[in-house]
Amino acid sequence: MKEVELIFICKECIGDGFLNERRSKEGENHKCKYCGKTDITVSLVWLSEEIHNAIEKHFNLTPTEPEGFEYYLLKDKESDFNWTRKGEEVKILIGDIADISVELAEDVQKYLSLYYGGNPMDFEEDPYGEEACYEEKSPESYYFQESWDSFCNEVRFKARYFGSSTMEVLETLFGNLVNLKTFNGTSVIVNAGPNTQYSHILRARVCLTQSDLEQVLKNPIKELASPPSKYAKRGRLNSEGISVFYGAENTDTCIAEVRPPVGSNVVIGKFEIIRNLRLLNLDLLTQVYARGSFFDPEFKTRIGHVAFLKHLVDEFTKPVMPGDEAFEYLPTQIVAEYLAEKVEPKLDGIIFRSSQSGEEVKNITLFRNACQIKQFVISPKIKVDIGYGWYSDDDDYDGITSVEELYDSKKEHNSEFSAEFEEDIEGYVLDNYEPSLLLDLKRGLDVRKINSVGYETLERSVNWYRKEKSESSDEFFDN
């Protein structure tokens, strides 16, 4: 096969960019067999060996006959199961990964079959024979999984704020977020605001008593806003004292997230997003596609990273039992703070699936820089009266009305009432960020009375057995 070493291929006949870059550095000037041009070329042997190494690294030869359960299905006379070999034919695979012509792929296959085909007397399939088929190997994400597990262990049990590997792990896992793309080429960073899919956020507040309900309805902007830092409780994406804005896409999810008891009222505010925000959509991480060349040594690592990110979405959305929040939320709280402070260009929040709702609807959390509400401070010269409707034999109205009474600033007004509002407002004005949200008091408020709660369940039967141990042996006997 000395003549094989005299077959050369130019850049016009190799479509893979990484191989072409190698070709330009390692090749020599020769005439290309496949297009006739004289250029920097590589030999057929060189190209074939590169393809062989890539196939061994990224693909598995599929079985030539059914195995396991498929075998029994095929043998079952009553089954209509038909078996076909899985995977892509090796000749097509060679052409696809290197982006080369059918003619060149056939020559590569013949060369690899000659040198790696093995001995037919061993009854092993030629891995480059005409019938050979390949499937891509499952991604190896254990390196990233180990890094994540180590990070969780460190922040929970060792050093919460100054861990030796915390920042390194976060950079490894999330440092390249802005460059990740899905199968259809869209970014995992989405736009929110006017004229976008995410033009508003719903936010709920539970009211256990009528007094609580009136407090919210008399000052809904303050009561539905994210709390000031000194009142901010820990959550999935914030530690105590860090104020964020938790909301949802629809009313039912909004109610489910605040877990109201039966008999309570829930006030829901629809906040319009009035400026452009950049949000990380965690669901899109499950659709991220690793682009690159199978000949790039770093490509396998990128594939593993993408596979791990799909698992990581579950860490952000899994239900956490009451009482376990302080412990279980630590990793996601630190990740959220990293995303809010370290990613460039700046992120304004995160979109993720609700763990409380069975629907494919989303929660939306805005970081502190995007929590400011337009026209936040309510004048102390406003009095609000709440009406709860009326009922009669002829007519009924169960709506709630809020009536504002603005005091004339030139006249005397109830100083006690004014002081009460001033006290309420104190401490609630957020940092001087540009307003992101607007609550329309005329059309953006809704109250839901919780009459009952439903659950979607998975039924699992319990089988109870009693076993007795024989006195004369270690054997157990069922009763």
N, C-alpha and C positions, 0 to 999 in steps of 0.2 A: 504493500500500500504506500510505497514511496511517492506515487503520483498524488496522493491525497494531500501531502505536505506542500504541493505546488499549486493547490487550488486556493485562490485568494478572494476576499470579499471586501468591498469598499463601503463607505458610509451611506451611500445611497441605497444599499441593499440590507442594511441593519437599522431597523426602526427604533430599537430601544436606546434611549438617550444615555443611560449609564454605560452600556456596552460601547456606544460610540465614543464616549469620552475616554474610556480605556483604550479603544482602538487608536485614537488620535495620539495618545502618549506612547503606546507600545508598538504600533504598526510600522510598516515600511512601504515604500512606493512600489506598487506592482499593478498589473492589469487585472481588473476584476473579471472573474469568469462569467458572472451573471448579468452584468450590464455592459461590459467591455471598456469601461472607463479606467484610466490610469490615475491612481490616487493613493493616499495612505490606506493600506489594507491590512487585514489580519488573515491568517490561514484558516482553512476549514477545521483543522485539528484544534486550533486555539478556540474557535467559536464553539465547537462541539464539546470540548472539555468544560467551558464556562456554563453551557446549557446543562450538562450532566450534573455539575456541582449544584446548580440552582434547583434542579428537579429533586435531587437527593435531600436538599435542605428544606424544601417547601412542600413536597408532594409525597403521597403514598401510592404504591401500586395496589389496585383494588383486587379483591378475590375473583378467581376465575369461575367460581360456582357459589350457589347460595350457602350461607352458614347460619348456625343458630336457629332462631325461630323461623327465618325465611325458608330454611331447609325443610322443616316439618310442614310448613304451609304448602310447599311445592309437592311434597309426597302425599298430602291429604287429597284423596280422590274427590271429596266433596267441596274442596276449595277451588275458587276460580282465580287464585293467585298466579300471576305470570311474572317470572323473574327475568330481568335484564341486567347485565353487568353495569355497575355504576362507574361514573367518571368520564373523563375526556380521553379520546384516542390520543396516543402518544405523539403521533405525527402532527395532529392539530395543536396539541399542547406546546410542542416545540415551536411551531409557528407563532402561536399567540404570545408566549412569554418573551420571545426575542423580537417579535414583530418583523418576521422575515417571510419571503415568498414561499409558496408551496414547493417549488423546485428545490430551493435551498434547504427547507425543512426536511424533505425526503433524503437529501444527501447527508444531512446531520444524523438523521435516524439510522441510515445504513451504516455510517461510521460507528455510532454508539452501539448498534446491534453487533457489529463485528468485534468490538473490543470489550463490551460489557455483557454480551449475550450469554455467557456461561457455556457449560457443557450440556448439550441436549440429552446425554446419557444419564444426567442427574435428575431428569424429569422435572426440572424447574423451568418456569416460564421465562422466556427471553424478555427482560424488562423493557427492551426497545423493539420487540417484535410487532408485527402488524396488528395483533389482537390486544396488545397491552393498553390498559387504561389507567388513568391517575386521578386522584382526588387531592385537593389541597389539604394539608395537615391542619389540625386544630391549632389555633394560636396558643402560644406559650406565654401566659400572663403571670406566672408564679413569681417572677421578680417584682412586679408591681404589686401583686397581692401581698407578698412578704413585706414590702416597704410600707404598705397601708396598715397591715397588722402591727408592724413595729411602731408605726406612728400612733395608732390607737392605744397600744399598750403603754407607750411613753407618756402620752398626755393624761391617761387615766391613772397610772400608778407611779410615775416617776417624776418627770419635770414638766409641768403644764405650760410654762411660759418661756423657759430657757433651755428646752431640750436640745441636745447636741445635733440631732438629725431632723428636727421638726421642719425648719425652713428648707433644708435640702430635699426632703420628701415632697413638700408642697410644690417646690419648683419643678421637680421631676414629673409630678402628676398633672399639674395645672399650668405650668409655665408657657405651654404652647396652645392654650385654648383658642386664642383669636385666629389661629391658622387652621383649626380643624374644620373639615368639610364633610357633609353628608354624601350619600350615594348620588344625589342629584346636584351636588355642587354647592348647596347652600351652607351658610355659616351657622354654627351653633349659637352665635350671638345674634339676637333678633332685635328689631326696633319696636318700641312701644310709643304710643302717643297719638296725636291727631292723624286720622286717615290711615291707621294701621290696624292689624288684627287685634292688637291689645290697646284699645282706646280708653278703657275704663277698668277700674278695680272695685269690687264689692267688699265691704268690711262690716263685720257684725259685732254687736255688743249685747251680752246677756243681761236682762233685767229681772231680778228675782221678785221684786215688789213693785207696786204702782209708784211708790216714791222714787225708786231707781229709774223707772220708765220716764217719769216726768223730768228727772234730772238730765237724762240724755236728750229728750225732746226739746228742752228749754235751751240747751247749748250743744247741739249735735256736732258742730265742727270740732269743739274741744273734746267732747266725750268719745267721738269716733276716731280722732287723730291718734297717731302713735304717741305713746306716753313720753313725758320728759325723762331724761336719763335717770333721775333719782327714783322714779316709779317703775322703770322698765324691768319686767320679770324675764327670767331666762326662757328661751324657746329653742326650737330646732336649729335656728340660724342666728341666734344671738345669745350672748351671755348676759348675766344680770348687769343692769346699768347701761347697756348698749341698746339704744332705741332704734327699732326697725318697724316697718309698716307691713303687717301680715294681712293679706286679702285673698280673694278667690275670683274665678271667672263667673260663677253663677250663684244664685241664691241658695240652692240646696246644699252645695258644697260649703258655702260660707257658714251656714247653720251647723252642718255636721262638724266643722272644724272647732267651733266653740263649745260643743257638747252641752247644749242647754238641757236642764231637767224639765220633765213634764210639768206644766202649769206656769212656766216662766214665759216671758216675752223676749223676743230678739229684735233689736233695732238694726236695720241694714241700711247702710249708706252707699250710694253709687257715686264713686269719685271719678271724675273725668281726668285723664292724664293730659295735661295742657302743654307739655313740652316734650321734645324727643328724648327718650331714654334708651339705654342699651342694657338688655337683659340676657343672662345666660339661660337658655332653654335646656334643662337637664334631659328632657325626653329625646332631644336631638342627639345627645351623646350615644344613644342606643343605635343611631343610624349613621354614625361616623364611619367613613370608609378610608382605610389607609392607602394612600396613593404613593406609588414609587415603583422601583424596579426590583424584580426578584434577584437581580444580580448585585444589588447594593447590600453590603454586609449589615447595614443598619436597618434594613427594611423589616427583618424579622422582629426586631425590637419594637418598631413602630406598630406592627400588627398586634403584638402582645399588649402594647399600651392601649390600643383601641379596644381590644377585648376586655381589658380591665375596666375601662371607663363605663362599659355597658353594665358591668357588675356594680360599679360604684353608685349608679343611679339608685339601686335598691337600698343602699345605705342611707340615702337622703329621704327615701319615701317609706321605709318600713315603719309599721306601727311601733310605738314605744309605750309600754305599760305605765299607768299612773304610779308615781313613786320612783320610777327608774330614770326620769328625765335628766336629773342632775348628772348622772353618770353616763347615760347613753348618748346624750346630746353633745358631749364635749368635743369629739372629733369634728362633727359637722359645724359646730359653732366656730371652731378655729379655721376650718376651711372657708366658711363664709366670710370671716374677717380678712383672710388672705385675699379672697376674690374681690372684696370691697376696697382694699387698700393697695394691693400690689400689682394687679393686672392692668396693663396699659394697652390701648386706651381704657379709661376708667369704665367699670361696670356699675350700673345703677341698681341691679337687683337680680333675682333668680326666679325662674318659672319651673315648677315641679309638680308631679302628680300628687293628688291628695291621698293620704293614707286612711282617711276617714270615709271617703266616698268611693263607691264601687265603679263610678263612671270614669271615663277617660277625660276628666276635666282637670283643670290646673289650679294650683295655688300660685299666687304671685307675691313675692316678698321684695320690698324696696329697702335699700340700704339707707342709712341716715342722711346722706347727701341728696336723696330723692324723696324725703318724707314731708317736706314743707308744703303746707296747704295755703292757697291764695286767700287773702282777706281773713286771716286766722283770728285776730283779736276782735272780739265782740264788744261793742261799746257798752259801758256800764249804765248808759241812759236808756237801755231797752228793757222792757218788761214783757215776759212771754206768758200767755195764758193757754192752758191745754184743755181742749174739749174732747169728750169721748163718744160723741154721737148720741142718738136718742132712739127710742123704740115706742111704737104705738100700734094700734090695730090697723091704722090706715097706711102707715109709712114707717120705715126704719132706715137708719143710717148708722153703720158701725165703723165709719172712718174716724180718724183722729185728726183734729185740727189744732194747729199752733198759730196763735195770734200775737204778733209783736206790737207793743205799744212804745213808741219812741217819745221820750220826754223832750219837751222844748228846752234847749240849753239855756234860754233866757229866763225860764221860769224855775221856781224851786221844784225839786223833785225829791223823792224818797231817798235820803242819804243812806239809810240802813240797807235798802235794796242795792244801791250802787256799791257800797262797801262789800257786800256779799259777792258781787260779780268780780270786783277787783281782786278779792282773795282767791276766787276760783282761777282767775287768769294767771296769777302769779306763778312763775315757774314753768308755764306751759309754752312759752314762746321758744321755738327751736332755734338752732344756730341760723346765722344769716345766709341760708342757701337760697338759690333761686326757686320760687314756688314750682312744684310739679303737679299738684293735685287741686281740683276744684270740686266742692260739694254743692250741687244745686239744691237748695233747701225746698224749692217748690216742687221739683219732680224727682229728686234723688233720694228720698227717704221712704222706708217701708218698715212696717212692724208685723212680725209673725208671732202669733200665740201658739205655743207648743202644746198640742193636745195629746199626742202620742208619739212614740218612737218605735221605728221598725228596724229589724236586723236581717241581714242576709247571712245565712248560716250554712255550714257544711256538716251534714249528719255523719257521725262515726259511731258504729255500734261497739259495745264493750262485751267481750267474751271472758267470763270468769271461770278459772280453773283452780282446783285444789290438788296439790301433789303431796303425797306422803312418802317419806323416806323409809326404806326397809331397814329394820334393825340389824339384819345380817349382811347387808351390802350397802353400797353407795348409790344404788339404783332408786329412781323415783317411780311411783305408780300413780296414774291418774285415777281420780274418783269421779 
